[in-house]
Amino acid sequence: MKVYKLKKKFRDYKRGTQFYLIAESEYIGVKEFVLRTEDLTVRISINERELSEHFSFIREIY
């Protein structure tokens, strides 16, 4: 599982909030990512542009 961190404020979440990448999917060239907050209470779905613009990869956990 990959862990991402917010670079800047996004959808009412503060900079530095950590998210787990739960799922990735691609349909006709459009990638979609599902992320969950560190406490697993909130689920957000974003596209590839939003992931690269607002999130930075921290580490991969097994």
N, C-alpha and C positions, 0 to 999 in steps of 0.2 A: 504494500500500500504506500502511496506517495503522500508526502505532507507538503502543503503549500502555505505561504504566509502572505497576507495582504500588503502590497506596496503603499497603497493610499486608500482613503475611505471609499467604500463601495457598498451600495445598498444598505445603508445604516449600520455597517460594520466598521469598527475602528481599524486604523492602520496597525498592523502587527498581529491581527487575529489569525489563528492557525486553523486550517481546514484539511480534512482528509479527502483525497481523491477516491471516490467509491466506484465510479464507473465511467468508461469512455465509450462513445458510440460514433459511428460514421454512417451517414445515409446520403447517397448521391453527392459525395464530396463535402458535406457539411458535418463538421465534428462537433459533438456535444459532450460536455463533461458534467458529472454530478459530484458535488462536493458536500461534505457534512462538516459542521463545526466540531471543535475538539471534544465537546461534551455529547456529540451525536444527536442533539435535539432539533437542529435546523438543517434542512436540505435545500440546496440551491442548484439550479441547472443553468450553465453558462455555455457560450460558444468559444471557439478557439481564440478569437480576437480578444475577448474579455479576459480569458485566462492569461494570455501573454501580456496584456496591458496592465492588469490589476494584481496579478499574483506572481510570486517568485517561489521556485522550487527550493525546499529546504533539505529534505532527505527522503530516503526510501526505507520503510520498516517492513520486516517480514513476520 
